[in-house]
Amino acid sequence: MNSPNQPLPTFDEVLLCTPQTTAEQVGLFLRRCLIPCSRGEKIYTMLYADELSYDVSCRAEELFQHLQRYNSTYRLIILCNCEREHSYIPSVFSQYKVHMIPQRPLAEIQRYLQHHYRVAQPSSSAASVFKENMCVGIVSSKRAGVGK
């Protein structure tokens, strides 16, 4: 985020974990991250790794321990919910834990994301539904099942 033109992460750099995420999905992601290749300096991010099942977490740790021996220059970020810090993955990687505080003001982060998510010319795009022609929006409610 050093400049507005710096791209967002690509699909292969991010794994959004859920309790349904399989060991195969995590394994593929870790291989992309930890097997050296000439694709540049990507930063890989596992989001909500604390949501992984115990079995998947154990297998992920084993694979990570195996693969990291072959590459000491990997760039991996694991983001977890602080309320689930005693789950398997956060516990295993606790020696690397860093409490992060955003280094940029919220307004600057919002401008950066708007730069990437705004549709250039409003047309018959679904983006015309969202505020300021954004192609991404969040719809939420305190009540479940009300047609979001």
mmCIF file of the C-alpha atoms, coordinates in Angstrom:
data_MODEL
# 
_entry.id   MODEL 
# 
loop_
_atom_site.group_PDB 
_atom_site.id 
_atom_site.type_symbol 
_atom_site.label_atom_id 
_atom_site.label_alt_id 
_atom_site.label_comp_id 
_atom_site.label_asym_id 
_atom_site.label_entity_id 
_atom_site.label_seq_id 
_atom_site.pdbx_PDB_ins_code 
_atom_site.Cartn_x 
_atom_site.Cartn_y 
_atom_site.Cartn_z 
_atom_site.occupancy 
_atom_site.B_iso_or_equiv 
_atom_site.pdbx_formal_charge 
_atom_site.auth_seq_id 
_atom_site.auth_comp_id 
_atom_site.auth_asym_id 
_atom_site.auth_atom_id 
_atom_site.pdbx_PDB_model_num 
ATOM 1   C CA . MET A 1 1   ? 0.000   0.000   0.000   1.00 0.00 ? 1   MET A CA 1 
ATOM 2   C CA . ASN A 1 2   ? 2.939   2.299   -0.593  1.00 0.00 ? 2   ASN A CA 1 
ATOM 3   C CA . SER A 1 3   ? 1.236   3.804   -3.630  1.00 0.00 ? 3   SER A CA 1 
ATOM 4   C CA . PRO A 1 4   ? -2.352  3.842   -4.922  1.00 0.00 ? 4   PRO A CA 1 
ATOM 5   C CA . ASN A 1 5   ? -1.216  1.909   -7.985  1.00 0.00 ? 5   ASN A CA 1 
ATOM 6   C CA . GLN A 1 6   ? 0.215   -0.978  -5.990  1.00 0.00 ? 6   GLN A CA 1 
ATOM 7   C CA . PRO A 1 7   ? -2.071  -3.936  -6.757  1.00 0.00 ? 7   PRO A CA 1 
ATOM 8   C CA . LEU A 1 8   ? -4.272  -5.830  -4.356  1.00 0.00 ? 8   LEU A CA 1 
ATOM 9   C CA . PRO A 1 9   ? -3.318  -9.445  -3.590  1.00 0.00 ? 9   PRO A CA 1 
ATOM 10  C CA . THR A 1 10  ? -4.140  -11.930 -6.338  1.00 0.00 ? 10  THR A CA 1 
ATOM 11  C CA . PHE A 1 11  ? -6.428  -14.929 -5.842  1.00 0.00 ? 11  PHE A CA 1 
ATOM 12  C CA . ASP A 1 12  ? -3.508  -17.310 -5.313  1.00 0.00 ? 12  ASP A CA 1 
ATOM 13  C CA . GLU A 1 13  ? -2.004  -15.189 -2.512  1.00 0.00 ? 13  GLU A CA 1 
ATOM 14  C CA . VAL A 1 14  ? -4.997  -15.396 -0.145  1.00 0.00 ? 14  VAL A CA 1 
ATOM 15  C CA . LEU A 1 15  ? -6.704  -18.352 1.527   1.00 0.00 ? 15  LEU A CA 1 
ATOM 16  C CA . LEU A 1 16  ? -9.927  -17.535 3.370   1.00 0.00 ? 16  LEU A CA 1 
ATOM 17  C CA . CYS A 1 17  ? -10.263 -20.343 5.907   1.00 0.00 ? 17  CYS A CA 1 
ATOM 18  C CA . THR A 1 18  ? -13.540 -21.764 7.206   1.00 0.00 ? 18  THR A CA 1 
ATOM 19  C CA . PRO A 1 19  ? -14.339 -24.929 9.156   1.00 0.00 ? 19  PRO A CA 1 
ATOM 20  C CA . GLN A 1 20  ? -15.034 -26.526 5.737   1.00 0.00 ? 20  GLN A CA 1 
ATOM 21  C CA . THR A 1 21  ? -11.580 -25.698 4.300   1.00 0.00 ? 21  THR A CA 1 
ATOM 22  C CA . THR A 1 22  ? -9.901  -28.971 3.349   1.00 0.00 ? 22  THR A CA 1 
ATOM 23  C CA . ALA A 1 23  ? -6.372  -30.139 4.026   1.00 0.00 ? 23  ALA A CA 1 
ATOM 24  C CA . GLU A 1 24  ? -5.858  -30.261 0.253   1.00 0.00 ? 24  GLU A CA 1 
ATOM 25  C CA . GLN A 1 25  ? -6.736  -26.567 -0.098  1.00 0.00 ? 25  GLN A CA 1 
ATOM 26  C CA . VAL A 1 26  ? -4.386  -25.600 2.720   1.00 0.00 ? 26  VAL A CA 1 
ATOM 27  C CA . GLY A 1 27  ? -1.673  -27.867 1.318   1.00 0.00 ? 27  GLY A CA 1 
ATOM 28  C CA . LEU A 1 28  ? -1.890  -26.307 -2.135  1.00 0.00 ? 28  LEU A CA 1 
ATOM 29  C CA . PHE A 1 29  ? -1.725  -22.843 -0.601  1.00 0.00 ? 29  PHE A CA 1 
ATOM 30  C CA . LEU A 1 30  ? 1.311   -23.698 1.556   1.00 0.00 ? 30  LEU A CA 1 
ATOM 31  C CA . ARG A 1 31  ? 3.094   -25.240 -1.417  1.00 0.00 ? 31  ARG A CA 1 
ATOM 32  C CA . ARG A 1 32  ? 2.566   -22.042 -3.438  1.00 0.00 ? 32  ARG A CA 1 
ATOM 33  C CA . CYS A 1 33  ? 3.973   -20.072 -0.526  1.00 0.00 ? 33  CYS A CA 1 
ATOM 34  C CA . LEU A 1 34  ? 6.888   -22.273 0.503   1.00 0.00 ? 34  LEU A CA 1 
ATOM 35  C CA . ILE A 1 35  ? 8.157   -23.875 -2.700  1.00 0.00 ? 35  ILE A CA 1 
ATOM 36  C CA . PRO A 1 36  ? 10.726  -21.520 -4.234  1.00 0.00 ? 36  PRO A CA 1 
ATOM 37  C CA . CYS A 1 37  ? 9.901   -20.251 -7.692  1.00 0.00 ? 37  CYS A CA 1 
ATOM 38  C CA . SER A 1 38  ? 10.639  -17.249 -9.865  1.00 0.00 ? 38  SER A CA 1 
ATOM 39  C CA . ARG A 1 39  ? 7.209   -15.609 -9.647  1.00 0.00 ? 39  ARG A CA 1 
ATOM 40  C CA . GLY A 1 40  ? 8.356   -12.559 -7.730  1.00 0.00 ? 40  GLY A CA 1 
ATOM 41  C CA . GLU A 1 41  ? 7.949   -11.494 -4.157  1.00 0.00 ? 41  GLU A CA 1 
ATOM 42  C CA . LYS A 1 42  ? 4.385   -12.398 -3.308  1.00 0.00 ? 42  LYS A CA 1 
ATOM 43  C CA . ILE A 1 43  ? 3.033   -12.120 0.215   1.00 0.00 ? 43  ILE A CA 1 
ATOM 44  C CA . TYR A 1 44  ? 0.744   -15.035 1.087   1.00 0.00 ? 44  TYR A CA 1 
ATOM 45  C CA . THR A 1 45  ? -2.017  -14.592 3.655   1.00 0.00 ? 45  THR A CA 1 
ATOM 46  C CA . MET A 1 46  ? -4.189  -17.126 5.472   1.00 0.00 ? 46  MET A CA 1 
ATOM 47  C CA . LEU A 1 47  ? -7.267  -15.392 6.851   1.00 0.00 ? 47  LEU A CA 1 
ATOM 48  C CA . TYR A 1 48  ? -9.102  -16.829 9.865   1.00 0.00 ? 48  TYR A CA 1 
ATOM 49  C CA . ALA A 1 49  ? -6.738  -19.808 10.152  1.00 0.00 ? 49  ALA A CA 1 
ATOM 50  C CA . ASP A 1 50  ? -8.193  -20.345 13.628  1.00 0.00 ? 50  ASP A CA 1 
ATOM 51  C CA . GLU A 1 51  ? -11.386 -21.561 11.896  1.00 0.00 ? 51  GLU A CA 1 
ATOM 52  C CA . LEU A 1 52  ? -9.665  -24.650 10.443  1.00 0.00 ? 52  LEU A CA 1 
ATOM 53  C CA . SER A 1 53  ? -10.695 -28.006 11.880  1.00 0.00 ? 53  SER A CA 1 
ATOM 54  C CA . TYR A 1 54  ? -8.274  -29.740 14.231  1.00 0.00 ? 54  TYR A CA 1 
ATOM 55  C CA . ASP A 1 55  ? -7.391  -32.421 11.664  1.00 0.00 ? 55  ASP A CA 1 
ATOM 56  C CA . VAL A 1 56  ? -6.743  -29.886 8.893   1.00 0.00 ? 56  VAL A CA 1 
ATOM 57  C CA . SER A 1 57  ? -4.704  -27.731 11.288  1.00 0.00 ? 57  SER A CA 1 
ATOM 58  C CA . CYS A 1 58  ? -2.498  -30.686 12.291  1.00 0.00 ? 58  CYS A CA 1 
ATOM 59  C CA . ARG A 1 59  ? -1.885  -31.639 8.674   1.00 0.00 ? 59  ARG A CA 1 
ATOM 60  C CA . ALA A 1 60  ? -1.141  -28.012 7.793   1.00 0.00 ? 60  ALA A CA 1 
ATOM 61  C CA . GLU A 1 61  ? 1.425   -27.764 10.568  1.00 0.00 ? 61  GLU A CA 1 
ATOM 62  C CA . GLU A 1 62  ? 3.138   -30.992 9.464   1.00 0.00 ? 62  GLU A CA 1 
ATOM 63  C CA . LEU A 1 63  ? 3.328   -29.815 5.859   1.00 0.00 ? 63  LEU A CA 1 
ATOM 64  C CA . PHE A 1 64  ? 4.563   -26.372 6.905   1.00 0.00 ? 64  PHE A CA 1 
ATOM 65  C CA . GLN A 1 65  ? 7.335   -27.892 9.061   1.00 0.00 ? 65  GLN A CA 1 
ATOM 66  C CA . HIS A 1 66  ? 8.371   -30.119 6.152   1.00 0.00 ? 66  HIS A CA 1 
ATOM 67  C CA . LEU A 1 67  ? 8.320   -27.430 3.445   1.00 0.00 ? 67  LEU A CA 1 
ATOM 68  C CA . GLN A 1 68  ? 9.920   -24.607 5.390   1.00 0.00 ? 68  GLN A CA 1 
ATOM 69  C CA . ARG A 1 69  ? 13.196  -26.553 5.487   1.00 0.00 ? 69  ARG A CA 1 
ATOM 70  C CA . TYR A 1 70  ? 13.537  -25.942 1.755   1.00 0.00 ? 70  TYR A CA 1 
ATOM 71  C CA . ASN A 1 71  ? 12.786  -22.225 1.711   1.00 0.00 ? 71  ASN A CA 1 
ATOM 72  C CA . SER A 1 72  ? 13.841  -19.683 4.309   1.00 0.00 ? 72  SER A CA 1 
ATOM 73  C CA . THR A 1 73  ? 12.680  -16.656 2.326   1.00 0.00 ? 73  THR A CA 1 
ATOM 74  C CA . TYR A 1 74  ? 8.933   -17.294 2.248   1.00 0.00 ? 74  TYR A CA 1 
ATOM 75  C CA . ARG A 1 75  ? 6.481   -14.488 3.050   1.00 0.00 ? 75  ARG A CA 1 
ATOM 76  C CA . LEU A 1 76  ? 3.478   -15.810 4.973   1.00 0.00 ? 76  LEU A CA 1 
ATOM 77  C CA . ILE A 1 77  ? 0.985   -13.934 7.122   1.00 0.00 ? 77  ILE A CA 1 
ATOM 78  C CA . ILE A 1 78  ? -1.536  -15.837 9.240   1.00 0.00 ? 78  ILE A CA 1 
ATOM 79  C CA . LEU A 1 79  ? -4.422  -13.724 10.537  1.00 0.00 ? 79  LEU A CA 1 
ATOM 80  C CA . CYS A 1 80  ? -6.594  -15.075 13.334  1.00 0.00 ? 80  CYS A CA 1 
ATOM 81  C CA . ASN A 1 81  ? -9.380  -13.878 15.565  1.00 0.00 ? 81  ASN A CA 1 
ATOM 82  C CA . CYS A 1 82  ? -7.823  -12.830 18.877  1.00 0.00 ? 82  CYS A CA 1 
ATOM 83  C CA . GLU A 1 83  ? -10.787 -14.392 20.681  1.00 0.00 ? 83  GLU A CA 1 
ATOM 84  C CA . ARG A 1 84  ? -9.704  -17.802 19.322  1.00 0.00 ? 84  ARG A CA 1 
ATOM 85  C CA . GLU A 1 85  ? -5.991  -17.459 20.018  1.00 0.00 ? 85  GLU A CA 1 
ATOM 86  C CA . HIS A 1 86  ? -5.936  -20.828 21.798  1.00 0.00 ? 86  HIS A CA 1 
ATOM 87  C CA . SER A 1 87  ? -7.021  -22.708 18.672  1.00 0.00 ? 87  SER A CA 1 
ATOM 88  C CA . TYR A 1 88  ? -4.495  -25.061 17.100  1.00 0.00 ? 88  TYR A CA 1 
ATOM 89  C CA . ILE A 1 89  ? -2.911  -22.864 14.401  1.00 0.00 ? 89  ILE A CA 1 
ATOM 90  C CA . PRO A 1 90  ? -2.535  -19.728 16.555  1.00 0.00 ? 90  PRO A CA 1 
ATOM 91  C CA . SER A 1 91  ? -0.992  -21.869 19.314  1.00 0.00 ? 91  SER A CA 1 
ATOM 92  C CA . VAL A 1 92  ? 1.459   -23.615 16.989  1.00 0.00 ? 92  VAL A CA 1 
ATOM 93  C CA . PHE A 1 93  ? 2.642   -20.350 15.449  1.00 0.00 ? 93  PHE A CA 1 
ATOM 94  C CA . SER A 1 94  ? 2.481   -18.317 18.684  1.00 0.00 ? 94  SER A CA 1 
ATOM 95  C CA . GLN A 1 95  ? 6.256   -17.862 18.750  1.00 0.00 ? 95  GLN A CA 1 
ATOM 96  C CA . TYR A 1 96  ? 5.899   -15.716 15.619  1.00 0.00 ? 96  TYR A CA 1 
ATOM 97  C CA . LYS A 1 97  ? 2.886   -13.741 16.865  1.00 0.00 ? 97  LYS A CA 1 
ATOM 98  C CA . VAL A 1 98  ? 2.915   -10.008 16.295  1.00 0.00 ? 98  VAL A CA 1 
ATOM 99  C CA . HIS A 1 99  ? 0.134   -7.745  17.505  1.00 0.00 ? 99  HIS A CA 1 
ATOM 100 C CA . MET A 1 100 ? -0.462  -5.429  14.593  1.00 0.00 ? 100 MET A CA 1 
ATOM 101 C CA . ILE A 1 101 ? -1.640  -1.873  14.659  1.00 0.00 ? 101 ILE A CA 1 
ATOM 102 C CA . PRO A 1 102 ? -2.419  -0.385  11.244  1.00 0.00 ? 102 PRO A CA 1 
ATOM 103 C CA . GLN A 1 103 ? 0.515   1.732   10.099  1.00 0.00 ? 103 GLN A CA 1 
ATOM 104 C CA . ARG A 1 104 ? -1.664  3.985   7.966   1.00 0.00 ? 104 ARG A CA 1 
ATOM 105 C CA . PRO A 1 105 ? -4.646  6.095   8.981   1.00 0.00 ? 105 PRO A CA 1 
ATOM 106 C CA . LEU A 1 106 ? -8.051  4.536   8.328   1.00 0.00 ? 106 LEU A CA 1 
ATOM 107 C CA . ALA A 1 107 ? -8.918  7.257   5.789   1.00 0.00 ? 107 ALA A CA 1 
ATOM 108 C CA . GLU A 1 108 ? -5.795  6.435   3.748   1.00 0.00 ? 108 GLU A CA 1 
ATOM 109 C CA . ILE A 1 109 ? -6.605  2.712   3.764   1.00 0.00 ? 109 ILE A CA 1 
ATOM 110 C CA . GLN A 1 110 ? -10.161 3.481   2.666   1.00 0.00 ? 110 GLN A CA 1 
ATOM 111 C CA . ARG A 1 111 ? -8.924  5.687   -0.221  1.00 0.00 ? 111 ARG A CA 1 
ATOM 112 C CA . TYR A 1 112 ? -6.565  2.923   -1.361  1.00 0.00 ? 112 TYR A CA 1 
ATOM 113 C CA . LEU A 1 113 ? -9.370  0.345   -1.399  1.00 0.00 ? 113 LEU A CA 1 
ATOM 114 C CA . GLN A 1 114 ? -11.763 2.764   -3.132  1.00 0.00 ? 114 GLN A CA 1 
ATOM 115 C CA . HIS A 1 115 ? -9.147  3.324   -5.827  1.00 0.00 ? 115 HIS A CA 1 
ATOM 116 C CA . HIS A 1 116 ? -9.151  -0.396  -6.598  1.00 0.00 ? 116 HIS A CA 1 
ATOM 117 C CA . TYR A 1 117 ? -12.834 -1.183  -6.131  1.00 0.00 ? 117 TYR A CA 1 
ATOM 118 C CA . ARG A 1 118 ? -14.522 1.766   -7.860  1.00 0.00 ? 118 ARG A CA 1 
ATOM 119 C CA . VAL A 1 119 ? -16.046 1.058   -11.278 1.00 0.00 ? 119 VAL A CA 1 
ATOM 120 C CA . ALA A 1 120 ? -14.694 3.648   -13.720 1.00 0.00 ? 120 ALA A CA 1 
ATOM 121 C CA . GLN A 1 121 ? -17.921 4.455   -15.567 1.00 0.00 ? 121 GLN A CA 1 
ATOM 122 C CA . PRO A 1 122 ? -21.270 3.586   -14.072 1.00 0.00 ? 122 PRO A CA 1 
ATOM 123 C CA . SER A 1 123 ? -23.117 1.476   -16.584 1.00 0.00 ? 123 SER A CA 1 
ATOM 124 C CA . SER A 1 124 ? -25.443 -1.443  -16.243 1.00 0.00 ? 124 SER A CA 1 
ATOM 125 C CA . SER A 1 125 ? -23.025 -2.860  -13.696 1.00 0.00 ? 125 SER A CA 1 
ATOM 126 C CA . ALA A 1 126 ? -24.103 -4.140  -10.294 1.00 0.00 ? 126 ALA A CA 1 
ATOM 127 C CA . ALA A 1 127 ? -21.664 -1.557  -8.912  1.00 0.00 ? 127 ALA A CA 1 
ATOM 128 C CA . SER A 1 128 ? -24.279 1.136   -9.516  1.00 0.00 ? 128 SER A CA 1 
ATOM 129 C CA . VAL A 1 129 ? -26.197 -0.335  -6.567  1.00 0.00 ? 129 VAL A CA 1 
ATOM 130 C CA . PHE A 1 130 ? -23.381 0.283   -4.091  1.00 0.00 ? 130 PHE A CA 1 
ATOM 131 C CA . LYS A 1 131 ? -22.275 3.611   -2.666  1.00 0.00 ? 131 LYS A CA 1 
ATOM 132 C CA . GLU A 1 132 ? -19.934 5.610   -4.934  1.00 0.00 ? 132 GLU A CA 1 
ATOM 133 C CA . ASN A 1 133 ? -20.047 2.935   -7.681  1.00 0.00 ? 133 ASN A CA 1 
ATOM 134 C CA . MET A 1 134 ? -17.976 0.416   -5.728  1.00 0.00 ? 134 MET A CA 1 
ATOM 135 C CA . CYS A 1 135 ? -17.876 -3.121  -7.110  1.00 0.00 ? 135 CYS A CA 1 
ATOM 136 C CA . VAL A 1 136 ? -17.665 -4.487  -3.553  1.00 0.00 ? 136 VAL A CA 1 
ATOM 137 C CA . GLY A 1 137 ? -20.152 -3.915  -0.791  1.00 0.00 ? 137 GLY A CA 1 
ATOM 138 C CA . ILE A 1 138 ? -21.023 -5.338  2.585   1.00 0.00 ? 138 ILE A CA 1 
ATOM 139 C CA . VAL A 1 139 ? -24.623 -5.988  3.517   1.00 0.00 ? 139 VAL A CA 1 
ATOM 140 C CA . SER A 1 140 ? -25.193 -6.867  7.144   1.00 0.00 ? 140 SER A CA 1 
ATOM 141 C CA . SER A 1 141 ? -27.932 -7.063  9.702   1.00 0.00 ? 141 SER A CA 1 
ATOM 142 C CA . LYS A 1 142 ? -28.203 -7.808  13.379  1.00 0.00 ? 142 LYS A CA 1 
ATOM 143 C CA . ARG A 1 143 ? -31.060 -10.169 12.528  1.00 0.00 ? 143 ARG A CA 1 
ATOM 144 C CA . ALA A 1 144 ? -30.433 -13.466 10.786  1.00 0.00 ? 144 ALA A CA 1 
ATOM 145 C CA . GLY A 1 145 ? -32.461 -14.602 7.793   1.00 0.00 ? 145 GLY A CA 1 
ATOM 146 C CA . VAL A 1 146 ? -33.966 -11.296 6.686   1.00 0.00 ? 146 VAL A CA 1 
ATOM 147 C CA . GLY A 1 147 ? -33.024 -11.550 3.007   1.00 0.00 ? 147 GLY A CA 1 
ATOM 148 C CA . LYS A 1 148 ? -29.584 -10.033 2.813   1.00 0.00 ? 148 LYS A CA 1 
# 
